Amino acid sequence: MDFSWFGITVIDIGIVSIGIIGFAWLFRRIAILERENGRLQAENGRLQAEVDRLTKEVDTLTEENRDLRQELNVLAARYTEIKEMLTLLLKRENFIE
């Protein structure tokens, strides 16, 4: 086997060049992914704040709905009471039988 130092050196330089190119690509890719990760984390923070705000709004509306239902029940009971009183008054005055 007849190898020349020149041939081995060219092969070594080629392997090292491929390694350097690979590392350069890898580091660029890592930098791109880190920027993307930062952007996504910022977006996640904004979305989490929006979720928290909407959750509070839902809680507020749920409480308001509960209060309005209670008020509706009170008014419905009052309506029934007034209707019964009116019916009794009308019967007493002989407007209805």
C-alpha positions, 0 to 999 in steps of 0.5 A: 500500500503506497500512501503519500502524506499529501493524500492523507493530509487532503483526506484529513483536511476534508474530514476536518472541513466537513466537521467544521461545516457540520459544527457551524451548521449545528451552532447556527441551528441551535441559535435559531431554535433558541430564538424561536424558543424565546419567542414561543415562551413570550407568546406563552406568557401572553397567552397565559395572562389572557387565560388568567384574565378570561378565567377571572371574567368567567368567574365574575360572570358566573357570580353575576349569573348566580346573583341574577338567578337568585333575584329572578327566583325572588321576583318569580315568588313575588309575582306568584304572590301578587298574582294570587292576591289579585285573584283573591281580590277579583274573586272577592269583588265578584269579577271572576268566579 
